[in-house]
């Protein structure tokens, strides 16, 4: 049980006040959906995209009803060694969420690419019975996390990024070699269902709609994975669509959308036909190829995001939309994939000075005009 937690009923006073214009979450509610954001842990006074920053916290409390940790529930943060867990940073996020009336997602119970493992896990010796050892290690992790947070977490990305984009196959890692890829994934979902029967269980991946016309390998691999889950009775409720959408070409937005929309809708149609719900888990816009002019760039980002969201919101199976951060100043994109002009990426709803941008307006417009989501 989470130590030091406070009553979840203490709603944020800022979010309860009437807004002009309405909050993004309020506009998402028009169609029965919710809007939220990733947040990271930060010490008071640090200049980070955290609830410890009062300006950032005001945006979260005004615009969002759902929070998800950016990194603090990943193995690198909570599992410093095979025999030790460290939850202090995620505890702080969970306590803030509960104190301010947010719903809380869990990201992630397991991130499959081995390059993201903590060193001890990448180098692990599983002994003479590697399958049993791997099974015990993974099941213990799921049980420990789920029992600690109980009903405080309503949805888990039980597995993140299991498919190798270049091959469409389950990734090869020290743990999949020991246990088998399908067996590992099934174990994660079955254990999570047993420990958190209330929670939505999500398979999360970064299939990119921009690449669908020329590179369907990743999407076809994800579809095979989802088909396998259904055939084996694996308790997967939804596909998490990360939605780190990218402006890769210096072309009019309409032309870029025309190239991507058809194959993307075909992919989503297959997913929902199998009975899966959808979650936008990590939305932002990579403006790496957009023009240097800020006004032109901001409008291009806003138009592109609106076009993408209008497609996604056509699906009533989509309920939650989460941004991967709310303020450009703290976006992971700037360091991950720098622009040639070295400027800050402008792919979140608020700029580096905490001012709303055209992207914020376009998100609200997409939400306000959306079809009603499924109940």
N, C-alpha and C positions, 0 to 999 in steps of 0.2 A: 504494500500500500504506500502511496506517495506520502513521504514525511513532510509535515508542515503545510499540507494543502489547505486551501480555504474554500469556503462554500462557493459552488459554481453558480449560485443564484445571484451573486453580487454583480449585476450588470453595469457596464460602463455608463457613467452619466453623460459623457460626451456623445456616445452613440445614441443615447435616448433622446437627445435634443432634435427638434425639427431642423432640416437642412435645406438650404437653397443654393445650388440644386440638390436633389436627393442624393444620398450616398450611393456608391456603386452597389453595395449589398442591397440597399432598398430597391434599386432598379432591377437587380437580378431577381429579387423576390416577386416582381410583377409576373414572372412566368414560373414561379414556384422553385426558383434556384437560389443558390447562395454564392457570395463572392468572398474570397479570402486571400491570404498572402503567406509566403514563407517569411520567417523571422529568424534571426540568429541571436545567440547569447552575447551579451557584452557587459562589462563592468561599468558601474556608474561613472560618468564623466568621459568614457571612451567615445571617440568619434566613429561609431559603427551603426550599421542599420539594425538597430535593436530597440526593444522597448525601454532600454536604459537611456536612450536618447529621447528627451521629452518631445522634440519636434516630430520625430519618427513615430513615437507612441501615439501622438494626437492623430496622425494620419491613419494608423492601424485602427484606432478606436472609432474613428469617424466613418471609415470606408468599408470595414471588413467584419464578418461574423465568424470566420474560420481562420485558424492559424495552423501552420505546419513548420517543423524545424527544418532549417536549411541543411544542417550537417549533424546536429547534436544527438541524433539517435542512430547514426551510422556506426558501424563497428569500430572505425578508427577513433571515435570519440568515447564510446561507452564501454569498450572492451580492450583496455590497454594490455592485457595479458590473457592467457588461456583461463586462468583461475580467478580473474578479478574484473569486476564491473565498476564503472565510475559514472554516476548519473547526475552529478551536481549541476552541470550546465543545462541538461534537458529538464531537470527538476525546476530550475528557475523559469524556463519557458512555460512549463506546464502550470506552475503556480500563477504566473502572470495571466495566462489564458483563462484559468478557472476564476481568478479574482475579478476579471473584467468581462465575464459572460461569453467568451469565445468558445466555439466548438474546436476540437483539437484532432488533427490527423497525425498518424505516426509514419515517418519516413526515415528509414526503411528497416524492415527486419533483416533483410539480406541484400546487399549490392553485389551482384555476381562477378563482374570483371575483376580478375585477380590483381590488376594494377592498383585497385583501390582497397585491397586488403591491408590490415595492419601487418607489419613485418613478421610478427610471430605467427600469424595465420598463413601467410604466403610460404613460410619456411617450415610449416608444421610437420612433425613426424607422427603419423597416425598408427604406427606400430604394426603388429602382425595381423590385426583384424581391422583394416582401414575403413571398411564400410560401417561396421558397428561404431567405431570411434567417431567417424564423421556424423553419423546419425545422432549419437549422444550429444556431441558438441552443438549441433544446430538446434536440436529440440530443447536443450537446456537454455540456449539463448532466447528462443521464442517464449518459453515458459517464464523465464526471469523477467523479461520486459513486460509481457502481457499481465502477469500477476502484479507487478509493481504499480501499473497505471490503471488497471481495471477498466471501469466504464468511462474514465476520463478521456480515453481515446476512442473515437467512434469509427475510425477507418484507418486501415494499415496498408501501405505499400508493402505487402508481404515479401515480394521479390521485385528487384529493380534490375532491368537491363540484362536479361538472361540470354538474349539472342545476339550472336555475332553478326553485325550488319553486312559484312562482306560475303558471308557464306549462308546466312539464314539458319544456321544450326545453333544449338545450345552451346554456350561458351565452354572451352576446355580450361579447367582449373584444377588445382590440387584436390578440391572437394568433389567436383563432378567426376574426376577420374576414380576417386575412391568409392563413391556411392552410386554413380550413374546420374546423368543429367535429369531425366524425367523423375527418377526416384527422389533426387534432392528437392526439386520443385514441389512435388506432391507432398513430401514430408513437411515442408515449410507451411503450406496451406492447410493441411490436415491438422498440424499441431496448433496453428493459429486459430483455427475454427474451434478446436477443443478448449483452448485457453481463453478465447475472447469470442464466445458465440454471438454476442451482440454486434460485433464489428463488421463493417464492410471490408472484404478482403480484395485487394487490387493487385493485378499484375501491371507494372509500370514500365514504359519504354519510350524511346525518343524517335519513333518513326516520324520522318519529316515529310510533310506534304510537298515541299519544294522538289524533292527528288523522285516523286512517284512516276513521272513520265518516262524517265530514263533509267531508274534504278529501283525496281520493285523487290529486290532480294530481301531486304530487311522486313518489309511488310508481309511478304509471303511467308517468311519464317515465323513471324508473330502469329499469323493466321493458323499455321500448322500447329504451333504451340497451343493456341486457344482451342483448336479442334481436339487436340490430345487431352486437354483438361476435361472437356465435355465427355469424351469417350470413356475416360477413366473415372469419372465422377469426382474430380478434384474440386474442392469448394472455392472456386474463384467467382467473385461477384461482378467485377468490373475490369475494364481495361483503362489504365491510366495513360492518357495521351499527354506527354510532357509539354508539347507546344512551345518549344523554343524556336519560334518561327524566324525565318531568315530572309532578308532582302539580299539576294545573291546577284541580281542583275540590275544594271542601270537602264531599266525599261519602265514604261508606264505601269502602274500597279495593276490596271485592268488586264494587261497582256500577261503579266506574271500569274495572276489568278486564273486566267483561262487555261493556261498550261497545266496547272496543278489540280483544279477543282474536280474534274471528272474522275481521274484515278483515285483521288482521295475519298470521294464519295463512294466509289465502288468498294474500297477497303472498309470504310465504316459500315456500309450496308452489310457486308459479310460478318463483321463483328457483332452487330446488333441482332442479325438473323440467328446467331448462335445463342442468343439470350443474355448477352453481357450488357451491363450498363457502361456508361462512359464517364470519365472524370478528366477535366483539364487540370493537371497536377502542377505544372511549372511554367506558366505562361510568361513570356517576354518576347521582345523583337530585337533580333540582331541586325543593326543598321550598318554593317561593315561596308557594304557597297553603296550606301545611299550618299547623295551629294553632301559636300562640306557645309553648304549654306544651312544654318540651323532651322530657319522657317520652312524651307523646302523639305529638309530632312524630316522634321517633326510631322509635317502633313503627310508625307509619304508613309512614315511609320503608322500614323493614325489610320490612313485609308487601308493599308495592308492588313492591319490588325482587325479592323471592322469587317473586311471581306472574309477573313478567315473565321472570325467568330460567328458571322452570319451563317456560314456553312455548318459549323459545329452546333449552333443553337437550333438548327433545323431538326435535330435529333432529340426527341423527348426523353431518351435514355440518358442524356447529359443533365446532371443535377448541380454539381459543384464546379466552380471555376476558381482556380487559385493562381495568383501571380507569383512569380519567383522574385519577390521583392517589389517595393512600391516606389523607390526613389533612385534615380540614376546614380547618385553619388556613391551608392553602395552596391551597384549591380556587379555580379561576377563577370559579366560579359566584357567589360572594359579590359580586364587583365587577361581573360581567356583568349580573346581573338581581337587584338588591337586594330583600330583603324589606321590607315596610312597617315592621316593628319594627327594621330595620337590624341584625339579629343575623347572625352567621355562618351561612351555609348548612351543613346537616348531611347532605350527600349522599355522603360517602365512608366507608370502614369504620372510621376512627379519628377521635376528636374532636380539638379544638384542643390538648388536653393529651396527645395520643398514646395515649389509652385506647381499647380496642375498644368498639364500640357495637353495638346490636341489628342494625344492617345487616351487620356482620361475621358475626354468628351466622347470619343468614338466608342470606348467600352460602354459608357452609359447608353449611347444610342443603340448599340447592338443589343444590350440587355432589355431596354425599354420596348423594342420591337420584336422580341423573340417569341416563338411559339411556346406554349405552356409545356413544362417538363412533366415527365411521368411521375406518378405518386409512388 
